[in-house]
Amino acid sequence: MDRRAFQALTNYLAKIPGVSLIHAGTYDNGLWWVKLKIDIGHKAAWRVVQELGCVVNCLSISERLPTVFYPVSPAPYLNGGLCR
């Protein structure tokens, strides 16, 4: 991915409600990665997770895209405790 396209992607991701971009990068072979923080207190947080998962993992109905979206989180005791 060229630099301008990658910058456009990260700019777009930064506009998603409840999302902040933590880190992003590219590799010499053209692959890229982004690390996002989703504010779990935001009213759209769960919707954001669902939509990103759908778009990134399943957008094409005829073939899988070469992308993967999976949420990662620190242990609950490092992340405000268990949800109740």
Backbone bond lengths (Angstrom), bond angles and torsions (degrees), N, CA, C in turn:
res aa  C-N    CA-C-N  psi(-1)  N-CA   C-N-CA  omega(-1)  CA-C   N-CA-C  phi
1 M - - - 1.440 - - 1.526 107.44 -
2 D 1.317 116.01 131.67 1.462 117.65 -179.56 1.531 110.74 -75.97
3 R 1.299 115.92 163.75 1.463 122.81 -172.85 1.527 113.02 -59.14
4 R 1.336 117.37 -42.01 1.479 119.93 -179.28 1.520 111.26 -67.37
5 A 1.323 117.52 -40.91 1.467 120.45 178.79 1.519 110.39 -65.47
6 F 1.330 116.46 -40.20 1.458 119.62 179.00 1.529 110.78 -66.14
7 Q 1.323 117.24 -39.64 1.459 121.05 177.61 1.529 110.42 -64.42
8 A 1.320 117.40 -39.44 1.466 120.74 177.02 1.532 110.31 -63.55
9 L 1.325 117.32 -40.21 1.463 121.42 177.87 1.525 110.93 -62.46
10 T 1.327 117.49 -49.17 1.462 119.53 -178.86 1.525 111.53 -66.77
11 N 1.321 118.12 -35.23 1.468 120.66 175.13 1.525 110.75 -62.38
12 Y 1.318 116.92 -41.51 1.461 121.48 178.73 1.533 110.87 -64.35
13 L 1.324 116.82 -47.00 1.457 120.76 -179.81 1.529 111.54 -60.11
14 A 1.322 116.80 -35.39 1.463 121.00 -179.85 1.530 112.17 -67.96
15 K 1.314 118.01 -17.17 1.470 121.95 179.85 1.528 113.26 -87.58
16 I 1.323 117.79 -8.12 1.462 120.95 -178.28 1.535 108.51 -71.18
17 P 1.334 117.57 131.29 1.466 120.14 -178.13 1.527 112.11 -59.10
18 G 1.326 116.00 132.96 1.451 121.11 177.08 1.509 115.07 78.30
19 V 1.332 117.88 7.66 1.465 122.11 -177.54 1.523 109.51 -116.26
20 S 1.320 115.54 135.89 1.462 119.80 170.34 1.525 107.80 -128.11
21 L 1.290 115.13 141.36 1.460 122.03 -178.45 1.524 108.46 -83.58
22 I 1.326 116.84 124.03 1.465 121.14 179.93 1.527 110.26 -92.26
23 H 1.310 116.68 -55.71 1.465 122.84 179.81 1.519 108.63 -145.05
24 A 1.301 115.56 154.87 1.464 121.51 174.53 1.519 107.57 -153.08
25 G 1.305 115.84 151.53 1.448 118.46 179.68 1.516 112.30 -164.02
26 T 1.305 114.11 167.44 1.463 121.30 177.26 1.519 108.58 -127.60
27 Y 1.314 114.58 158.84 1.460 121.88 176.44 1.524 108.56 -110.73
28 D 1.321 116.58 161.97 1.468 121.24 -179.33 1.520 112.74 -60.81
29 N 1.342 117.54 -26.29 1.459 120.64 -178.51 1.529 113.08 -84.33
30 G 1.345 117.77 5.36 1.458 121.21 177.29 1.519 114.48 95.95
31 L 1.324 117.58 -10.92 1.458 119.58 177.22 1.521 109.59 -72.86
32 W 1.312 116.45 158.22 1.456 121.04 -178.44 1.519 110.02 -142.81
33 W 1.328 116.15 166.70 1.458 121.79 178.56 1.524 108.53 -149.88
34 V 1.315 115.25 153.92 1.459 121.38 173.53 1.522 108.60 -138.64
35 K 1.297 116.21 147.19 1.455 122.34 175.54 1.524 106.49 -121.68
36 L 1.330 115.16 120.34 1.459 121.70 -175.95 1.516 110.45 -112.48
37 K 1.307 115.62 153.00 1.456 121.19 169.28 1.517 106.85 -112.81
38 I 1.318 116.17 125.95 1.461 120.96 178.34 1.522 107.41 -107.31
39 D 1.317 115.93 122.56 1.463 122.07 179.65 1.522 108.09 -71.70
40 I 1.337 116.53 104.97 1.465 119.46 -175.53 1.524 112.42 -69.12
41 G 1.324 117.63 -11.74 1.456 120.68 175.15 1.520 113.10 -85.35
42 H 1.310 117.59 -11.17 1.469 121.83 179.84 1.517 109.23 -71.50
43 K 1.314 116.71 140.87 1.478 120.11 -176.99 1.527 112.95 -63.36
44 A 1.319 118.12 -21.20 1.465 121.00 -178.69 1.528 112.91 -100.74
45 A 1.329 118.22 8.65 1.472 120.98 -172.46 1.527 112.89 -56.73
46 W 1.320 117.67 -51.75 1.461 119.61 -177.74 1.519 110.49 -65.49
47 R 1.307 117.57 -37.72 1.473 121.20 177.84 1.528 110.42 -62.88
48 V 1.319 116.51 -40.10 1.470 120.95 178.34 1.530 110.25 -60.75
49 V 1.329 117.20 -45.76 1.469 120.80 178.91 1.527 110.09 -60.38
50 Q 1.333 117.05 -45.93 1.461 120.95 -179.17 1.527 111.43 -63.21
51 E 1.326 116.76 -46.76 1.468 120.27 -178.02 1.525 111.95 -65.68
52 L 1.336 117.30 -44.71 1.467 119.18 178.32 1.519 110.94 -61.64
53 G 1.336 116.84 -43.21 1.457 119.87 177.71 1.510 112.42 -60.16
54 C 1.316 116.83 -42.54 1.461 121.13 179.71 1.526 111.42 -65.57
55 V 1.311 116.74 -49.34 1.469 120.55 -176.73 1.524 111.23 -65.68
56 V 1.316 116.61 -47.26 1.461 119.61 -174.86 1.524 111.91 -74.18
57 N 1.332 117.20 -41.73 1.464 119.73 -174.69 1.523 114.52 -89.26
58 C 1.323 118.14 -28.51 1.471 119.60 -167.50 1.526 114.83 -135.39
59 L 1.307 119.04 20.44 1.465 120.32 -175.46 1.527 112.50 -61.05
60 S 1.308 116.79 -43.76 1.459 121.19 -178.81 1.532 109.94 -86.16
61 I 1.329 116.84 125.86 1.463 119.43 178.68 1.520 112.17 -85.21
62 S 1.342 116.88 -15.80 1.460 118.83 -177.30 1.528 113.26 -95.84
63 E 1.327 117.89 -25.25 1.458 120.20 177.95 1.525 109.69 -155.22
64 R 1.297 115.77 150.94 1.460 120.94 179.11 1.522 109.66 -71.35
65 L 1.310 115.61 140.07 1.457 120.11 176.18 1.525 109.48 -80.91
66 P 1.327 117.52 156.28 1.471 119.67 -179.04 1.530 111.50 -82.55
67 T 1.320 116.83 44.56 1.461 122.29 -179.00 1.521 109.67 -130.69
68 V 1.308 115.08 159.26 1.461 120.88 177.50 1.519 107.96 -141.39
69 F 1.322 116.16 132.54 1.461 121.37 173.23 1.513 107.24 -118.83
70 Y 1.291 116.37 121.52 1.450 118.85 174.16 1.525 108.70 -145.09
71 P 1.331 114.56 129.90 1.458 118.83 178.07 1.525 110.63 -70.68
72 V 1.295 115.77 140.98 1.454 122.32 172.30 1.517 107.62 -128.22
73 S 1.286 116.51 151.01 1.453 120.58 -176.94 1.512 109.68 -150.63
74 P 1.327 116.30 150.11 1.457 117.77 172.07 1.519 109.84 -68.21
75 A 1.311 116.83 168.69 1.467 121.64 177.33 1.532 109.44 -57.16
76 P 1.335 117.57 148.08 1.474 120.11 -177.44 1.522 114.08 -52.23
77 Y 1.338 117.94 -36.74 1.461 119.14 -178.97 1.531 112.46 -68.38
78 L 1.332 118.00 -16.90 1.464 122.39 175.28 1.517 112.16 -96.35
79 N 1.320 116.28 -4.23 1.463 121.06 -172.69 1.528 111.21 -126.09
80 G 1.317 117.93 34.97 1.459 120.82 176.10 1.514 115.25 88.01
81 G 1.303 119.11 8.71 1.454 121.25 178.64 1.510 113.42 88.85
82 L 1.314 115.74 179.45 1.465 121.90 -178.91 1.523 110.63 -73.69
83 C 1.338 116.14 147.28 1.468 121.19 175.30 1.519 108.71 -70.27
84 R 1.287 116.66 140.69 1.480 120.74 178.50 1.486 110.01 -124.03
